[in-house]
Amino acid sequence: MRRVKLSNPFKSRIIDEKLVREHLALERTKLANERTLLSYIRASLYLLIGGLALLQVKEYPNLHWIGYAALFICILFVFIGISRYIVLDRKLNKLLEPDEEDEGDHPSKMKL
């Protein structure tokens, strides 16, 4: 076991390297999840701008249905992105919860 600094840079503790790797992997996954949500939002904004631009074109009224479709897909992208973010965030939070085996010494869990 090596001495590893995690949250407090002035206080070091002895931590198993596997735990550090798991912690860092979960942090990377959280950041990737946030990047994915931002990508959905970015794509939705592009569709919003494109849809509004197509609705403003007066010379080609046949393009209006494409503008409305882009606006619908824009809203759909936002909902899909937010729902995927929430689902993965809940899964990651469940992974971070301590196991019941580790809580065996907790006073409220002790049998009388």
FENGI-V452464 format. One record per residue. N is the residue number from 1. RES is the residue in one letter. PSI is psi in radians with two decimals (NA if undefined). Layout:
n res psi
N RES PSI
N RES PSI
//
This chain:
n res psi
1 M 2.47
2 R 2.77
3 R 2.18
4 V 2.43
5 K 2.18
6 L -1.49
7 S -0.76
8 N 2.01
9 P -0.26
10 F -0.12
11 K 2.09
12 S 2.61
13 R 2.80
14 I 2.09
15 I 2.48
16 D 2.41
17 E -0.56
18 K -0.67
19 L -0.68
20 V -0.75
21 R -0.74
22 E -0.75
23 H -0.81
24 L -0.63
25 A -0.70
26 L -0.66
27 E -0.71
28 R -0.68
29 T -0.69
30 K -0.77
31 L -0.67
32 A -0.65
33 N -0.72
34 E -0.70
35 R -0.68
36 T -0.74
37 L -0.76
38 L -0.57
39 S -0.71
40 Y -0.74
41 I -0.73
42 R -0.80
43 A -0.66
44 S -0.66
45 L -0.67
46 Y -0.74
47 L -0.63
48 L -0.83
49 I -0.77
50 G -0.74
51 G -0.75
52 L -0.65
53 A -0.71
54 L -0.55
55 L -0.38
56 Q -0.25
57 V 2.07
58 K -0.44
59 E -0.50
60 Y 1.49
61 P -0.30
62 N -0.30
63 L -0.13
64 H -0.61
65 W -0.54
66 I -0.66
67 G -0.77
68 Y -0.66
69 A -0.70
70 A -0.68
71 L -0.68
72 F -0.78
73 I -0.57
74 C -0.86
75 I -0.69
76 L -0.74
77 F -0.74
78 V -0.81
79 F -0.72
80 I -0.78
81 G -0.79
82 I -0.72
83 S -0.72
84 R -0.67
85 Y -0.80
86 I -0.75
87 V -0.83
88 L -0.60
89 D -0.71
90 R -0.70
91 K -0.72
92 L -0.66
93 N -0.60
94 K -0.61
95 L -0.51
96 L -0.27
97 E 2.47
98 P 2.59
99 D 2.73
100 E -0.42
101 E -0.62
102 D -0.38
103 E 0.24
104 G -0.51
105 D -0.01
106 H 2.34
107 P -0.62
108 S -0.33
109 K -0.11
110 M 2.47
111 K 2.53
112 L NA
//
